[in-house]
Amino acid sequence: MTICDEGVYEYCKKNEILEIGVLKKILLCAENITKSYLSGNAVLEVLNGVNFQIWDREMAVLLGSSGSGKSTLLNILAGIDKPDTGQIFMEEEDITLFTDDQMADKRNREIGFVFQFHHLLGDFTVLENVMMPALIAGTDKGLARKKTLGLLEDVGLAERADHKPGELSGGEAQRVAVARALINDPKLVLADEPTGNLDRANGHKLIGLLTELNEKHGTAFLVATHNMELLNDARRLLLIDGKISEG
């Protein structure tokens, strides 16, 4: 996609397309995202004019070598970090203009995040870990519990609901993290090297699970990885030299 001079959101709206009779809508647009850091006395340019879009309900993979800026880009898309320049539209809202509190609420309700390290809270059960974002969002406890049990069933861990994270394997813990990311029915889930700490077999199982959840729940996924073998059927976005190319 080429962003024209009139602006990313206007361009994206004009380029919604019909696919098999269904209108494909732009969920997220990034325009001219830049980010640099000081490294000693030098300036390290990590992102150097990133432009791309994510379609509603799609599965996309962000490819790039270690250190290419994938994590930086995902953190910016989630509002965990701010770009130096550029805009990010999620539907009609420019989320780069949000305050920290507004972005935290947006993240809680509409953007799920799966980290390379699952970041489950060790003092809480699997059930409690997954329920927590729903309770923070004000969901009734009974409804949150019901949704959590349904998601744990989806990820094959219903029987582990009362276990603590320390009693889980790495693959199981990461599946719990996926369920937690989905508890508030987000429009978009960002996954940062979710298979990075898993062996090959469990990595492929997790990717298969993400694909199934994308199809079942209609949640859009952007999965960052350096493994070219994963997500063969997903749209591929390559991050190289601080820019995105597609293919």
Secondary structure, DSSP 8 states (H G I E B T S, - for coil): ----TT-HHHHHHHT-EEETTEEE-EEEEEEEEEEEEEETTEEEEEEEEEEEEEETT-EEEEE--TTSSHHHHHHHHTTSS--SEEEEEETTEEGGG--HHHHHHHHHHHEEEE-SS----TTS-HHHHHHHHHHHTT--HHHHHHHHHHHHHHTT-GGGTTS-GGGS-HHHHHHHHHHHHHTT--SEEEEESTTTTS-HHHHHHHHHHHHHHHHHH--EEEEEES-TTS-TTSEEEEEETTEEEE-
